[in-house]
Amino acid sequence: MMPTALEYSHNDSSSIEYAFGLQILPTLLEFVNSITLLYRGVQALKEGIEHVATSGHHSHSSSTEFETYAHTSHGHNQDAVLGLLSVALAMFVTVYSAARFANHHSLWEACSQRRQDIGSRLQNVLLNPYNAASLFAGAWMAAMLVLAPSKEESAIEPISCILVAAVMAYVSGPTCVHLGRVLLHGTTRTSGEDARAALWQIARLPGVVDCSRRHVWSRAHDKHSIALRVLASPTACDGKALQRHIAGILGSSGLSDWTVEIRAS
């Protein structure tokens, strides 16, 4: 919700205090969210493997972090109504926030490393891997609340832990790598190719002698900047006209902002 809130509050624009606005804040929070999911996935995998390894042995461990409701309740099939209501409420909130506020849409773009246009509200609900994974986990948990036995060990629990770990790694792994590159001011393959194509066009403008001094970096998710020094012949082209041509090329290349220094060769 943070990227949407910043968009509505217009706090993503630059200011004297924050040269790039608060655009780095949602990127940082999304990265922390992805790291947390990976960490929880490792815990879930550990729990599943431990349950498989200790199957048939009684354990008095007090760790019940990933224990299912089936192992922590009495009369499971009769008293699981509260759990089912909680799962149903969580799934409703997921669907509503995804359809109404485009929740996790920026994470979807970070995971796929390309812009994802929302054609309909259901597209962000069903095709967004974050929302789809949440709904799948809710449906799995509801089925387990109904079907898992309460007074005996079941293979459903370790399978659930391992499945949750796989889903967490699939959803958060690419996002974590991509946002880590963003925080290191790296660029994606697409933005790098767009920048190279723009520089190729600039180098072939009339009057341009050289434009090899350039720096391209990512200052936030889907926000790329370039600093460019252009050497131009003072007699071949008007400086203002050349600046307009360069701005038009960079503006159509997908770069968010740019700084261009034009020097006479």
C-alpha positions in Angstrom: 0.0 0.0 0.0 3.0 2.4 0.5 3.6 3.1 -3.2 -0.1 3.9 -3.7 -0.2 6.1 -0.6 2.8 8.1 -1.8 1.2 8.5 -5.3 -2.0 9.9 -3.7 -0.1 12.2 -1.3 2.3 13.5 -4.1 5.2 12.9 -1.8 7.1 11.1 -4.6 8.1 14.4 -6.1 11.5 16.0 -5.5 12.1 18.7 -2.9 15.0 20.6 -1.4 15.2 18.1 1.5 14.7 15.0 -0.7 16.1 15.4 -4.1 14.3 12.3 -5.4 11.3 12.6 -3.2 10.3 9.6 -1.2 10.5 7.1 -4.1 13.3 5.1 -2.5 11.0 4.4 0.6 8.6 2.0 -1.1 11.6 0.3 -2.8 13.3 -0.2 0.6 10.0 -1.5 2.2 9.4 -3.9 -0.7 12.9 -5.2 -0.4 12.5 -5.8 3.3 9.2 -7.5 2.6 10.9 -9.9 0.1 13.7 -10.6 2.5 11.1 -11.4 5.2 9.3 -13.8 2.9 12.5 -15.6 2.1 13.4 -15.9 5.8 9.9 -17.3 6.6 10.2 -19.7 3.7 13.4 -21.1 5.1 11.7 -21.5 8.5 8.8 -23.3 6.8 11.1 -25.6 4.9 13.0 -26.4 8.2 9.7 -27.1 9.9 8.5 -29.5 7.1 11.8 -31.4 7.0 11.8 -31.7 10.8 8.3 -33.2 10.8 9.3 -35.7 8.1 12.4 -36.7 10.0 10.6 -37.1 13.3 7.5 -38.7 12.0 6.3 -41.4 14.4 8.4 -39.9 17.3 6.8 -37.8 20.0 8.5 -34.4 20.4 8.0 -32.1 23.3 9.5 -29.1 21.5 7.6 -25.9 22.4 8.2 -24.4 18.9 4.8 -24.2 17.2 5.5 -21.4 14.8 4.4 -23.3 11.7 2.2 -25.8 13.6 -1.2 -26.3 11.9 -4.5 -25.8 13.7 -5.0 -29.6 13.5 -2.1 -30.2 16.0 -3.0 -27.3 18.4 -6.7 -27.9 18.9 -9.0 -30.5 20.4 -12.0 -31.7 18.5 -10.6 -30.2 15.3 -13.4 -31.0 12.9 -16.0 -29.6 15.3 -14.2 -26.4 16.5 -12.6 -25.2 13.3 -15.3 -22.6 12.6 -13.3 -19.7 14.0 -10.3 -20.6 12.0 -12.4 -20.9 8.8 -13.9 -17.5 9.5 -10.5 -16.0 10.0 -9.2 -17.5 6.8 -12.2 -16.3 4.9 -11.8 -12.8 6.2 -8.2 -12.7 5.3 -9.0 -13.9 1.7 -11.7 -11.2 1.4 -9.3 -8.5 2.5 -6.7 -9.8 0.0 -9.3 -9.7 -2.9 -10.7 -6.3 -1.9 -7.3 -4.6 -1.5 -6.0 -6.1 -4.7 -9.0 -5.0 -6.8 -9.7 -1.7 -5.1 -6.2 -0.4 -4.4 -4.0 -2.5 -6.8 -2.2 -3.9 -3.8 1.2 -5.5 -4.5 1.1 -4.3 -8.1 4.5 -2.7 -7.8 5.9 -5.9 -6.3 4.4 -7.8 -9.3 6.3 -5.5 -11.7 9.5 -6.0 -9.7 9.0 -9.7 -9.7 8.4 -9.9 -13.5 10.9 -7.0 -14.2 8.5 -5.4 -16.7 5.5 -3.0 -16.6 2.2 -4.8 -15.9 -0.8 -2.9 -17.1 -4.0 -3.7 -15.2 -6.8 -4.2 -17.8 -9.3 -5.2 -15.1 -9.5 -5.4 -11.4 -9.6 -9.2 -11.4 -6.3 -9.2 -13.3 -4.4 -7.9 -10.3 -6.2 -10.4 -8.1 -5.7 -13.6 -10.0 -2.5 -13.0 -12.1 -0.5 -11.0 -9.5 1.8 -13.7 -8.0 1.7 -12.1 -4.5 -2.1 -12.0 -4.4 -2.5 -15.4 -6.1 -0.1 -17.0 -3.6 -2.0 -15.5 -0.7 -5.4 -16.8 -2.0 -3.9 -20.2 -2.7 -2.4 -20.4 0.9 -5.8 -19.4 2.3 -7.7 -22.0 0.3 -5.1 -24.6 1.3 -5.4 -23.7 4.9 -9.2 -23.8 4.8 -9.1 -27.3 3.2 -6.6 -28.4 5.9 -8.8 -27.1 8.7 -11.6 -29.3 7.4 -9.7 -32.4 6.3 -6.7 -32.7 8.6 -7.1 -35.2 11.4 -6.8 -33.7 14.9 -5.6 -36.6 17.1 -3.0 -38.2 14.9 0.0 -37.2 12.9 -0.7 -36.4 9.3 1.4 -36.0 6.2 -0.5 -32.9 5.3 1.4 -30.7 7.8 5.0 -31.3 6.5 3.7 -31.2 2.9 2.1 -27.8 3.7 5.3 -26.4 5.2 7.4 -27.5 2.2 4.8 -26.2 -0.2 4.6 -22.8 1.6 8.4 -22.6 1.4 8.4 -23.2 -2.3 5.7 -20.6 -3.0 7.5 -18.0 -0.9 10.8 -18.6 -2.7 9.1 -18.5 -6.1 7.3 -15.2 -5.3 9.9 -13.3 -3.4 13.2 -14.5 -4.9 13.2 -12.6 -8.2 11.7 -9.6 -6.5 14.4 -9.6 -3.8 17.2 -9.8 -6.4 15.7 -7.1 -8.6 15.1 -4.6 -5.7 18.6 -5.4 -4.4 20.0 -4.2 -7.7 17.9 -1.1 -7.5 19.2 -0.3 -4.0 22.7 -0.7 -5.4 21.8 1.8 -8.2 22.0 -1.0 -10.8 19.9 -1.1 -13.9 17.8 -3.8 -15.4 18.5 -5.4 -18.7 15.6 -3.6 -20.3 16.6 -0.2 -19.0 20.2 -0.8 -20.0 19.1 -1.7 -23.6 16.8 1.4 -23.8 19.7 3.6 -22.6 22.1 2.1 -25.1 19.6 2.6 -27.9 19.0 6.2 -26.9 22.8 6.9 -26.8 23.2 5.3 -30.2 20.6 7.8 -31.6 22.2 10.8 -29.8 25.7 9.9 -31.2 24.3 10.1 -34.7 22.7 13.5 -34.4 24.1 16.2 -36.6 26.8 18.1 -34.8 27.5 15.4 -32.1 31.2 14.4 -32.0 31.1 12.1 -28.9 28.8 11.1 -26.1 30.9 8.3 -24.5 30.9 10.0 -21.0 27.6 8.8 -19.5 26.3 7.2 -16.3 22.9 5.4 -16.0 21.5 4.2 -12.6 18.3 3.2 -11.0 17.2 5.6 -8.2 14.0 3.6 -7.4 11.9 0.8 -8.8 11.1 1.7 -12.4 12.8 5.0 -12.1 16.0 5.3 -14.1 18.3 8.4 -14.5 21.2 9.2 -16.8 24.0 11.8 -16.7 25.4 12.5 -20.1 28.2 14.7 -21.5 28.0 15.4 -25.2 30.8 16.9 -27.2 29.4 18.9 -30.1 30.9 20.8 -33.0 30.3 24.5 -32.4 29.7 25.2 -36.1 27.7 22.2 -37.1 24.6 22.6 -35.1 22.8 25.1 -32.9 23.2 24.2 -29.2 19.6 24.8 -28.2 18.3 22.7 -31.1 20.7 19.9 -30.2 19.5 20.0 -26.6 15.8 19.7 -27.7 16.7 16.7 -29.9 18.5 15.0 -27.1 15.7 15.7 -24.6 13.2 14.2 -27.1 15.3 11.0 -27.5 15.8 10.5 -23.8 12.1 11.3 -23.0 10.9 8.5 -25.3 13.5 6.0 -24.0 11.7 5.4 -20.7 14.3 7.2 -18.5 12.7 9.1 -15.7 15.1 12.1 -15.7 18.3 13.1 -17.2 21.2 15.6 -16.9 22.9 16.6 -20.2 26.1 18.7 -20.4 26.9 19.9 -23.9 30.5 21.0 -24.6 32.1 22.3 -27.7 34.7 19.9 -28.9 
